């Protein structure tokens, strides 16, 4: 059973809007764009970023 809702139209519109913003960017420009968005979210929601344990430490636990 496939139920189609308005949310799918909204998601598609958001994806189209993002694509239009980034389609002419180089990979490094896209990375900077997404990093800026992430930094804005971290600041807005007071999210603290911590470093992950190195792979060798994570495996040995």
C-alpha positions as CSV (number, residue, x, y, z in Angstrom):
1,X,0.0,0.0,0.0
2,X,1.5,3.3,-1.1
3,X,0.2,6.4,0.7
4,X,1.2,9.7,-0.8
5,X,1.1,12.8,1.4
6,X,1.9,16.5,1.1
7,X,5.0,16.0,3.1
8,X,6.6,14.2,0.1
9,X,6.0,17.4,-2.0
10,X,7.6,19.5,0.7
11,X,10.6,17.3,0.9
12,X,11.0,17.3,-2.9
13,X,10.7,21.1,-2.9
14,X,13.4,21.4,-0.2
15,X,15.7,19.1,-2.2
16,X,15.1,21.1,-5.3
17,X,15.9,24.3,-3.5
18,X,19.2,22.9,-2.1
19,X,20.2,21.5,-5.5
20,X,19.6,25.0,-7.1
21,X,21.9,26.5,-4.4
22,X,24.7,24.0,-4.8
23,X,24.6,22.8,-8.4
24,X,27.3,25.2,-9.6
25,X,29.5,24.9,-6.5
26,X,32.8,23.1,-6.5
27,X,33.2,20.2,-4.0
28,X,35.2,22.5,-1.7
29,X,32.5,25.2,-1.9
30,X,29.8,22.6,-1.1
31,X,31.8,21.3,1.8
32,X,32.1,24.9,3.2
33,X,28.4,25.5,2.6
34,X,27.4,22.4,4.6
35,X,30.0,23.1,7.3
36,X,28.5,26.6,7.7
37,X,25.0,25.2,8.0
38,X,26.2,22.6,10.6
39,X,28.0,25.3,12.6
40,X,24.9,27.4,12.6
41,X,22.9,24.5,13.9
42,X,25.5,23.7,16.6
43,X,25.4,27.3,17.8
44,X,21.6,27.6,17.7
45,X,21.0,24.3,19.5
46,X,24.1,24.5,21.8
47,X,25.5,21.2,20.5
48,X,28.9,20.3,21.7
49,X,31.1,18.3,19.2
50,X,33.6,15.8,20.7
51,X,36.3,13.9,18.9
52,X,35.7,10.2,18.3
53,X,38.2,7.7,19.7
54,X,40.8,6.6,17.2
55,X,39.8,3.5,15.3
56,X,42.4,1.4,17.0
57,X,41.0,2.3,20.5
58,X,37.4,1.7,19.4
59,X,38.2,-1.8,18.2
60,X,40.1,-2.8,21.3
61,X,37.3,-2.1,23.8
